[in-house]
Amino acid sequence: MRAFFLLWLVFMLMTIGSRIYAQDVLVKGVIIEKGTNIRIALGVITNKHSGKAVGSNDLGIFNLKVNLGDTLLIEKRNFVSQQIVVNSNKDILIYLVRSSVTLDEVTVKGKTKIEDLQEIRREFKRQGSFYEGKPPLALLNPLNGSPLTFFYELFGKTPAKARRFKRYYDKELQLMQVDNFFNKTLVSKHTPLEGKNLDKFMLEYSPTAEMVKHWNNYDAVNYIKLSAKKFADTLKN
């Protein structure tokens, strides 16, 4: 009986200990297309231990509660999935490798990304969606309009896909515009940052699409230098 009690006590202590060390932390991360500085929106991040999942926002950023040691599965259509183990509560940078671009029967290879996106938009038009799911009210005019086209664009399956893709297309263009002025090559050229500090700087000081809308190269370099100085000051604290 005493031996049984001791075994039970050891088991309880181990259980309590494991709960103490299973630290529940909020992890922040960002998903980026490898080889570029383009953020990946609508990625799915799943905690394989708890089964909880979240999506990345328009800037590729996500927040997820995990225990240290949990494994995260990062997935995004047309990208190679990746798994990482959470070892700390520091920000996570995830670089996904693009696979072939596929949308239903549309497969576009060997072109630049913008050409890929434009080709998919043209394919939707070839499939009969000329207004990308957003028809003008003028189509309702029974004399010189086309009411059938109007309602097809609103409720048809292909226009619905075209409408979703248009939102994705617009976001990608914004991210590419940011990448033109804020990328690792340019930052490395004008700052001494490297390694983890460079990654952290890229995550924390990335400008918005609205900010870079009217930038030229001088504006970009000036922003990078000023931001790098602020970042360096935070490292001293």
C-alpha positions as CSV (number, residue, x, y, z in Angstrom):
1,M,0.0,0.0,0.0
2,R,2.8,2.4,0.9
3,A,4.6,1.6,-2.4
4,F,1.4,2.4,-4.3
5,F,1.1,5.7,-2.5
6,L,4.7,6.6,-3.3
7,L,4.1,5.8,-7.0
8,W,0.9,7.9,-7.0
9,L,2.8,10.8,-5.4
10,V,5.6,10.6,-7.9
11,F,3.1,10.6,-10.8
12,M,1.2,13.6,-9.4
13,L,4.5,15.6,-8.9
14,M,5.5,14.8,-12.5
15,T,2.1,15.8,-13.8
16,I,2.2,19.1,-11.9
17,G,5.7,19.8,-13.0
18,S,4.9,19.2,-16.6
19,R,2.1,21.7,-16.4
20,I,4.3,24.3,-14.7
21,Y,6.9,24.0,-17.5
22,A,4.4,23.9,-20.3
23,Q,4.5,27.7,-20.6
24,D,1.5,29.2,-22.4
25,V,2.9,32.0,-24.5
26,L,1.5,34.3,-27.3
27,V,3.7,34.0,-30.3
28,K,3.8,36.6,-33.1
29,G,5.1,35.8,-36.5
30,V,5.1,36.8,-40.1
31,I,5.0,34.7,-43.3
32,I,7.2,35.9,-46.2
33,E,7.8,34.4,-49.6
34,K,11.3,33.1,-49.7
35,G,13.7,35.1,-51.9
36,T,11.5,38.3,-51.7
37,N,10.1,40.6,-49.0
38,I,6.5,39.9,-50.1
39,R,4.3,39.1,-47.1
40,I,1.9,36.1,-47.5
41,A,-1.7,36.8,-46.5
42,L,-4.3,34.2,-45.7
43,G,-1.8,31.6,-44.7
44,V,-3.0,29.0,-42.2
45,I,-0.9,28.4,-39.0
46,T,-1.9,25.3,-37.0
47,N,-0.7,24.2,-33.6
48,K,-0.3,20.5,-34.1
49,H,-0.4,19.9,-30.4
50,S,-3.7,21.8,-29.6
51,G,-5.2,21.7,-33.0
52,K,-5.9,25.5,-32.9
53,A,-5.4,27.4,-36.1
54,V,-5.2,31.0,-37.2
55,G,-4.8,32.9,-40.4
56,S,-2.2,35.5,-41.4
57,N,-3.5,39.0,-42.1
58,D,-2.9,41.2,-45.1
59,L,0.6,41.9,-43.9
60,G,1.4,38.2,-43.3
61,I,1.3,38.6,-39.6
62,F,-0.3,36.2,-37.1
63,N,-0.7,35.6,-33.4
64,L,-1.2,32.2,-31.8
65,K,-1.1,30.9,-28.2
66,V,1.3,28.0,-27.9
67,N,3.3,26.0,-25.3
68,L,7.0,26.0,-25.7
69,G,8.0,22.9,-27.6
70,D,4.8,22.9,-29.7
71,T,5.1,22.3,-33.5
72,L,3.4,24.8,-35.9
73,L,2.3,23.8,-39.4
74,I,2.3,26.6,-41.8
75,E,0.3,26.2,-45.0
76,K,-0.6,28.4,-48.0
77,R,-2.0,27.4,-51.3
78,N,0.6,27.3,-54.0
79,F,3.4,27.2,-51.4
80,V,5.4,24.4,-49.9
81,S,4.2,23.7,-46.3
82,Q,6.6,24.1,-43.4
83,Q,6.8,23.0,-39.8
84,I,8.6,24.7,-37.0
85,V,9.1,24.1,-33.3
86,V,8.5,27.0,-30.9
87,N,11.4,27.3,-28.6
88,S,10.8,30.8,-27.2
89,N,8.3,33.6,-27.3
90,K,10.4,35.7,-29.7
91,D,8.9,36.8,-33.1
92,I,9.0,34.1,-35.7
93,L,9.9,34.7,-39.4
94,I,8.7,32.0,-41.7
95,Y,9.9,31.8,-45.3
96,L,7.7,29.7,-47.6
97,V,8.9,28.5,-51.0
98,R,6.5,29.1,-53.9
99,S,5.3,26.0,-55.8
100,S,3.6,26.2,-59.2
101,V,0.8,28.7,-59.4
102,T,-2.5,26.9,-59.8
103,L,-6.1,28.1,-59.8
104,D,-8.6,25.4,-60.8
105,E,-7.4,24.5,-64.3
106,V,-5.1,27.4,-64.7
107,T,-1.4,26.6,-64.3
108,V,1.1,29.3,-65.1
109,K,4.8,28.6,-65.1
110,G,8.0,30.3,-66.0
111,K,6.8,33.9,-65.7
112,T,7.3,36.7,-63.3
113,K,4.8,36.9,-60.4
114,I,3.0,39.9,-61.8
115,E,2.6,38.1,-65.2
116,D,1.3,35.1,-63.3
117,L,-1.4,37.2,-61.6
118,Q,-2.4,39.0,-64.7
119,E,-2.7,35.8,-66.7
120,I,-5.0,34.4,-64.1
121,R,-7.2,37.5,-64.3
122,R,-7.3,37.1,-68.1
123,E,-8.3,33.4,-67.6
124,F,-11.3,34.4,-65.6
125,K,-12.4,36.7,-68.5
126,R,-12.0,33.8,-70.9
127,Q,-14.3,31.8,-68.6
128,G,-17.0,34.5,-68.9
129,S,-16.4,36.8,-65.9
130,F,-15.7,40.2,-67.5
131,Y,-16.4,42.3,-64.4
132,E,-14.6,40.2,-61.7
133,G,-17.8,39.7,-59.8
134,K,-18.6,43.4,-59.5
135,P,-20.9,44.3,-62.4
136,P,-21.9,48.0,-63.1
137,L,-25.5,49.0,-62.4
138,A,-25.7,50.0,-66.1
139,L,-26.1,46.4,-67.0
140,L,-29.6,46.4,-65.5
141,N,-30.8,48.7,-68.2
142,P,-33.2,46.6,-70.3
143,L,-32.5,48.6,-73.4
144,N,-28.8,48.6,-73.8
145,G,-27.7,46.7,-70.8
146,S,-27.5,43.0,-69.9
147,P,-29.5,42.0,-66.8
148,L,-28.5,38.4,-67.1
149,T,-24.8,39.3,-67.1
150,F,-25.4,41.5,-64.1
151,F,-26.9,38.7,-62.0
152,Y,-24.4,36.1,-63.3
153,E,-21.6,38.4,-62.1
154,L,-23.2,38.7,-58.7
155,F,-24.1,35.1,-58.1
156,G,-22.2,32.9,-60.5
157,K,-19.4,30.6,-59.3
158,T,-16.7,31.8,-61.7
159,P,-17.3,35.5,-60.9
160,A,-17.3,34.7,-57.2
161,K,-13.8,33.2,-57.6
162,A,-12.7,36.1,-59.8
163,R,-13.9,38.5,-57.1
164,R,-11.9,36.7,-54.4
165,F,-8.9,36.6,-56.6
166,K,-9.2,40.3,-57.4
167,R,-8.9,41.1,-53.6
168,Y,-5.8,38.8,-53.5
169,Y,-4.4,40.5,-56.6
170,D,-4.8,44.0,-55.2
171,K,-3.1,42.9,-51.9
172,E,-0.2,41.3,-53.8
173,L,0.4,44.4,-55.8
174,Q,0.6,46.5,-52.7
175,L,3.1,44.1,-51.1
176,M,5.2,44.1,-54.2
177,Q,5.1,47.9,-54.2
178,V,6.4,47.8,-50.7
179,D,9.1,45.3,-51.6
180,N,10.4,47.6,-54.3
181,F,11.4,50.1,-51.7
182,F,12.0,47.9,-48.6
183,N,13.8,44.7,-49.1
184,K,16.8,42.9,-47.6
185,T,19.2,43.9,-50.4
186,L,18.4,47.6,-50.0
187,V,18.4,47.5,-46.2
188,S,21.8,45.6,-46.2
189,K,23.3,48.2,-48.5
190,H,22.4,51.2,-46.4
191,T,22.7,49.7,-42.8
192,P,25.1,47.5,-41.0
193,L,22.2,45.2,-39.9
194,E,22.6,41.4,-40.5
195,G,21.3,38.1,-39.3
196,K,18.5,38.1,-36.7
197,N,18.7,41.9,-36.2
198,L,18.1,42.3,-39.9
199,D,15.1,40.0,-39.9
200,K,13.7,41.7,-36.8
201,F,14.1,45.1,-38.4
202,M,12.4,44.0,-41.6
203,L,9.5,42.7,-39.6
204,E,9.1,45.7,-37.2
205,Y,9.8,48.6,-39.6
206,S,8.2,47.5,-42.9
207,P,6.3,50.5,-44.3
208,T,2.7,50.2,-45.5
209,A,1.6,50.3,-49.1
210,E,0.0,53.8,-48.4
211,M,3.4,55.1,-47.2
212,V,5.3,54.0,-50.3
213,K,2.6,55.1,-52.8
214,H,4.5,58.2,-53.8
215,W,8.0,57.2,-52.8
216,N,11.1,57.4,-55.0
217,N,14.5,55.8,-54.2
218,Y,15.6,58.8,-52.2
219,D,12.5,58.5,-49.9
220,A,13.1,54.8,-49.5
221,V,16.8,55.1,-48.5
222,N,16.0,58.0,-46.1
223,Y,13.2,56.0,-44.4
224,I,15.6,53.0,-44.1
225,K,18.4,55.0,-42.5
226,L,16.1,56.9,-40.1
227,S,14.3,53.7,-39.1
228,A,17.6,51.8,-38.7
229,K,18.8,54.5,-36.2
230,K,15.6,54.1,-34.2
231,F,16.0,50.4,-34.3
232,A,19.6,50.6,-33.1
233,D,18.5,52.8,-30.2
234,T,16.1,50.1,-29.1
235,L,18.9,47.5,-29.1
236,K,20.9,49.7,-26.6
237,N,18.1,49.6,-24.0
